[in-house]
């Protein structure tokens, strides 16, 4: 099942949940958690124990994985992938299993991830996943040394998009691929509101060749189709256990202190996904 770029529709997600691609991810993730659960305990307390148990990740991981695996299989020989803002999940190990000649470098600012990866790799024979603690605005990598980059729901946590995109361009080889997702604020109160999303997409378009058939900025019009698109509003009605806000009162108070007004601990959001290439 080819997964469409842009803002996913509810019908897209429903079809994916019945597809073998989603079963592959859920089975691999379950086995990964069963084997490495103790190593992931600290990460799970902060970000959730099950990455596929979050409302948007059920779409994002299969989308990004499908695009990277297709790219890797089309490329002859070894492939070096950078997971920018990786966290610690099953995803990078699944990529290596799907691409026998792949090497995945996980990059994140959090120093606590290093021992987690070390413990996982100790129990993963011949692991081709490594971890590097670094800022995405200043990657300690040579120019043109990376074949593919994935960046999954990271850019909404920073306002220095341009610097990160410039680093991605620098370290990618000509023809290399970037597969990117980021949150969209449907009510404009949180990250990423529509004007900021348009500016981000225009910045990507000025640096990369966005996949054919996707009018990246025009796709934002789907934000007005709340009854059709994947959103936290839809998930709240259908699968509220997939929302990340376990303590809404505390979250609401935090939002109030940050000058966002009273949110009640709920953010109306969707997600945007795309593939782009570094121009030759």
C-alpha positions in Angstrom: 0.0 0.0 0.0 1.7 3.2 -1.1 1.4 5.9 1.6 0.5 9.4 0.3 2.5 12.4 1.2 1.0 15.5 2.7 -1.6 15.5 5.4 -3.0 12.0 5.9 -6.7 11.4 5.7 -8.7 9.4 8.2 -9.5 7.0 5.3 -5.7 6.7 4.6 -5.0 5.7 8.2 -7.9 3.3 8.3 -6.6 1.5 5.2 -3.1 1.4 6.6 -4.3 -0.2 9.8 -5.6 -3.2 7.8 -2.5 -3.5 5.7 0.5 -5.8 6.0 2.8 -2.8 6.3 1.3 -1.8 9.6 1.3 -5.4 10.8 5.0 -5.6 10.0 5.7 -2.5 12.2 3.5 -3.6 15.1 5.0 -7.1 15.2 8.6 -5.8 15.0 7.9 -3.1 17.6 6.3 -5.7 20.0 9.3 -8.0 19.7 11.7 -5.1 20.1 9.9 -3.9 23.3 9.8 -7.5 24.7 13.5 -7.9 24.2 14.8 -4.5 25.1 12.2 -3.2 27.5 14.5 -2.8 30.5 16.9 -0.7 28.4 14.1 1.6 27.3 12.5 2.2 30.7 13.9 5.7 31.1 12.9 6.7 27.5 9.4 5.2 28.0 8.7 7.2 31.2 9.3 10.4 29.2 8.0 9.7 25.7 5.8 6.7 26.2 6.6 3.1 26.3 5.1 2.2 22.9 6.0 4.5 20.0 3.2 3.1 17.8 0.8 3.8 20.7 0.9 7.6 19.8 -1.8 9.1 17.6 0.4 10.2 14.7 3.3 7.7 14.9 1.0 4.9 13.6 1.2 6.8 10.3 4.6 8.5 10.5 6.8 5.4 11.1 5.2 3.3 8.2 5.3 6.4 5.9 9.0 7.2 6.6 10.0 3.6 6.6 8.3 2.8 3.3 10.0 5.8 1.6 13.5 5.0 3.0 13.3 1.3 2.2 12.2 2.0 -1.4 15.1 4.5 -1.8 17.6 2.1 -0.3 16.5 -0.8 -2.5 16.9 1.4 -5.6 20.4 2.3 -4.6 23.1 -0.2 -5.5 25.5 -1.0 -2.6 25.7 0.3 1.0 23.5 3.1 2.3 24.1 5.5 5.2 21.0 6.9 6.9 20.8 9.6 9.5 17.9 9.6 11.8 17.8 13.2 12.9 16.2 13.6 16.4 15.9 9.9 16.6 14.8 9.1 20.2 15.2 5.4 21.0 12.8 3.1 19.2 12.5 0.0 17.1 12.4 2.0 13.9 16.1 2.2 13.0 16.6 -1.5 13.7 13.7 -2.3 11.4 15.4 -0.3 8.7 18.6 -2.3 9.0 16.7 -5.5 8.8 14.9 -4.4 5.7 18.1 -3.0 4.1 21.0 -5.5 4.7 23.6 -3.0 3.6 22.3 -0.1 5.6 24.1 1.8 8.4 21.9 4.0 10.6 23.3 6.9 12.6 20.8 8.1 15.3 21.4 11.7 16.3 19.8 13.4 19.2 20.7 16.1 21.8 19.8 13.9 24.8 23.0 12.4 26.3 20.9 9.8 28.3 20.2 7.9 25.0 23.8 6.8 24.7 23.7 4.0 27.3 20.3 2.9 26.0 21.6 2.3 22.5 24.7 0.7 24.0 22.5 -1.8 26.0 20.3 -2.5 23.0 23.3 -3.0 20.6 24.9 -5.3 23.2 21.9 -7.6 22.8 21.6 -7.1 19.0 24.3 -9.2 17.2 26.0 -7.3 14.3 24.0 -4.2 15.0 24.4 -1.5 12.3 22.7 1.2 14.4 24.9 3.8 16.2 24.2 6.8 18.3 25.7 10.3 18.1 24.9 13.1 20.6 24.8 16.4 18.6 22.7 19.4 17.7 20.9 19.2 14.4 22.1 22.8 13.7 25.7 21.6 13.8 26.2 18.0 12.7 29.7 16.6 13.1 29.7 15.0 9.7 31.5 15.5 6.5 29.7 17.2 3.6 28.0 14.7 1.2 28.6 11.8 3.6 24.9 10.7 4.1 22.6 9.0 1.6 19.3 9.5 3.3 17.9 11.5 6.3 14.7 11.0 8.2 13.4 13.6 10.7 10.2 12.5 12.4 8.2 15.1 14.4 11.3 17.1 15.4 11.1 20.4 13.7 8.1 21.5 15.7 10.3 21.6 18.8 12.7 24.2 17.3 12.3 27.5 15.5 15.7 27.3 13.8 14.4 25.4 10.7 16.7 27.1 8.3 19.9 26.1 10.1 18.7 22.5 10.3 17.7 22.4 6.7 21.1 23.9 5.7 22.9 21.2 7.6 20.7 18.5 6.0 21.7 19.9 2.6 25.3 20.0 3.5 25.7 16.4 4.8 23.4 14.8 2.1 25.1 13.6 -1.1 23.6 14.9 -4.4 20.5 12.9 -5.1 20.1 12.0 -1.4 16.7 11.8 0.1 15.1 13.6 3.1 11.9 12.1 4.5 10.3 14.5 7.0 7.3 14.8 9.2 6.1 17.6 11.5 3.1 18.5 13.6 0.5 21.1 12.4 -1.5 23.2 14.8 -5.1 23.3 13.6 -6.2 26.1 15.9 -3.0 28.1 15.4 -2.2 28.2 19.1 0.7 25.8 19.2 3.4 24.4 16.9 3.4 24.5 13.9 0.6 27.0 13.0 -0.4 27.4 9.3 1.7 30.5 8.5 4.8 28.9 10.0 4.1 25.6 8.2 3.9 27.5 4.9 7.2 29.2 5.6 8.8 25.9 6.5 7.5 24.2 3.3 8.7 27.1 1.2 12.2 26.8 2.9 12.2 23.1 2.0 11.2 23.8 -1.5 13.9 26.4 -1.9 16.6 23.9 -0.9 15.3 20.5 -2.1 13.3 19.0 -4.9 10.0 18.0 -3.3 8.5 14.8 -4.7 6.5 15.1 -7.9 2.8 15.4 -7.6 2.8 17.1 -4.2 1.9 20.8 -4.2 3.4 21.2 -0.7 1.8 24.6 0.2 -1.5 23.9 -1.4 -1.8 20.7 0.6 -2.1 22.9 3.8 -5.7 23.6 2.6 -6.6 20.2 4.1 -6.2 21.8 7.5 -9.7 23.2 7.0 -11.1 19.7 6.4 -11.1 18.6 10.0 -13.7 15.9 9.5 -11.5 14.2 6.9 -7.9 14.4 8.1 -6.0 12.6 10.8 -6.1 14.8 13.9 -6.0 14.7 17.6 -9.7 15.9 17.5 -10.6 12.7 15.6 -8.4 10.5 17.9 -10.0 12.1 21.0 -13.4 10.9 19.8 -12.3 7.4 18.6 -9.1 6.3 20.4 -8.3 8.8 23.2 -5.7 6.3 24.7 -3.5 7.3 21.7 -3.2 10.9 22.9 0.0 11.8 24.8 -1.4 14.2 27.4 -1.9 11.9 30.5 -2.2 14.8 32.9 -4.4 17.4 31.2 -4.7 19.7 34.2 -0.9 20.1 34.5 -0.5 20.4 30.8 -3.2 23.1 30.7 -1.5 25.0 33.5 1.8 24.8 31.7 0.2 26.1 28.5 -1.3 29.0 30.5 2.0 29.9 32.0 3.6 29.9 28.5 1.0 32.5 27.4 -1.0 30.1 25.2 -4.2 30.6 27.1 -6.2 27.8 28.7 -6.0 24.7 26.6 -7.4 22.2 29.1 -4.4 20.1 28.3 -5.5 19.3 24.7 -3.9 20.5 21.5 -5.8 20.4 18.2 -3.1 19.0 15.8 -2.5 17.1 12.5 0.7 16.0 10.9 2.4 16.7 7.6 4.7 14.1 5.8 6.8 14.5 2.7 9.8 13.3 0.7 12.4 15.5 -1.0 15.7 15.1 -2.8 18.9 17.0 -2.7 19.3 18.4 -6.2 22.3 17.1 -8.1 
